[in-house]
Amino acid sequence: MVNEVEHLSVSGESGNLQFVLVKRLLVLLSPLVFLFLAVPWCFVEPSSVRLFGIPFWFIYAIAGSISFAILMAVLIGCYWEISARSEEDDQY
Amino acid sequence: MISTNNFIGNSSGYALGTGGLTFIGLYVLALIGIGWLGHRAKKENTLDDHYLGGRSFGFGVLFLTLYATQYSGNSFMGFVGKAYRDGFPTIYTVGAMMAVIGGYFIFAPRLYRLSNRRRFITLGDFVQDRFSFRPLTIFIVLLGIFGLGNYVLTNLLALGKLAEVVSDGRVNFNIAVIVLALVMLIYETMGGMRSVAWTDVTQGIILLLSLGFIAFALFFHLGGPAGVAEGLEAARPDIWHPPILEQKITWLSSILLFFFGISMYPHAIQRIYAARDERTLKRSLQLMAFMPLFTTFFLVLLGVMAISIIPGLGKEESDRTTLLMVGKLVQELPALAIMGPLLVAAVIAATMSTIDSALLAISSLVTNDLYRIYYPEANNSELTRVGKSTSIIIMILVVMLTIALQGQTIWRLLEIKLEVLAQIAPAVMLGIQCKKIKARSIFFGVIAGTLIAVYLTMGANPRPYGIHAGIWGLGMNFLTIFITQFGINIGRTGTPAEER
């Protein structure tokens, strides 16, 4: 009985650790994913449509950059502790 | 009193008049004064105080020193010139400069805490503390010194070219490089990081004021891109098309190069250590994420709009687009004549703030990570003295190289530096985030990555399939790390399955 409880407790900790690791991976890699998406991959054909005198794909790139800046501000503000691995001691 | 005739027409574009040159001269002299104030504020004769300003930088100083250091003469001259040559696709530089903050986010939060507890001074301190493998530390320190040396070189080249143009040849390239290098050496050796950061504050403010002027002139005077669209269409119909696939791949590759390369600048890492507290660092990085929108974006627009306003510039001339455009704008807007010298001062400021920071970082790497290994008994006073001597020797060497290499284009040199610096990224990022990563994996990885990056850079095609040599090197770097790590795990436990 005691062993079972210990086993469940260890499994719970392991599951929690995995959750933290996955969350950290997602948080740390999200800037790279966002930067990939900010490249205007889907603009292929030349178009004469302009906005404020500039082509649409350029607007897309600027919008991507603005979104990235907001994303970084949010990540730094809200997920700093995840990157800092604050749940761990200062051993490597 | 500065005359309204600060800009005069000349054969190669526009140059400062006597009033404008006096303004620049006074500005440069003022930097020595700020350096002296930094020297007076010095609290103790230690490496910590000399290279990190006593870890006391508040939000204003930290943000402006990060800003002034990240945006250099290359940004003002190189980015604008590239935008003039390549047109709208140069907008990738905005995302690329932002990507640097993404790179910081991976390691800065934990690195700051570790540096505070373990009193790191340089990047080498972290690498040695994390991996305890001296060959790796020395290799990374040497890569850092190479990258920074190149950085100083490109920026001194930009300074020399700038001085020649704005003085209409009255100030010789060699004289300008020597005099400005001397000024930087004086204030840097006087007060170390504190002097450098305080001059950065002045430089950062001048940069922001000048960018405000550029933005005003571009949008209110010239009517933005829409105002010059017709001329732009006639001069360069090709720049309106979306980039082709290879260009898009190069776009992504450049962003990755900035993400992994610029975030590894040893002098930027030292600024992370120098923050007064974590909140200060967080707020500074948050604001830095938005700065490319107010800096790089306007510079790219300036370059693109220049295509229509000053068509027909050659490759080398295009590196002077900023000055040519400012000269033209000031002529058309006499009320803003004072902004001409201010903008020239901004470009000089951006360049000097980058050089002095890089020079200080090289000095710290040599003193703390190389000299101290062989002379562990050296006291703080001796180490500080060695650091100052190192700055002088390196500056002399770089000035000599700069004078010898005047013919190179700025952009290419910038890329060679990042190709190599990016190879440090796995050591720092994986070292911070992965507990299990071993020194040998990182060591073999960084060697393999550097060899690939250098080999491809020196070869006929430095961008196979549109991807930079540094990114190929980084790919090899990561691959080697994972293979070696896998091998180490098998060696230790039999098979990975048994370990599980």
Interface residues (C-beta under 8 A of the other chain):
Chain A: R24 L28 P31 L32 L35 F36 A38 V39 P40 W41 F43 V44 E45 P46 R50 F52 G53 I54 P55 W57 F58 A61 I62 G64 S65 I66 F68 A69 M72 A73 L75 I76 G77 W80 E81 S83 A84 R85 D90 Y92
Chain B: F88 I91 Y92 V94 G95 M98 A99 I101 G102 F105 I106 F107 A108 P109 R110 Y112 R113 L114 R117 R118 R130 G224 P225 A226 G227 V228 A229 W240 H241 P242 P243 K248 W251 L252 I255 L256 F259 E278 K282 L285 Q286 A289 F290 P292 L293 F297 G431 Q433 K435
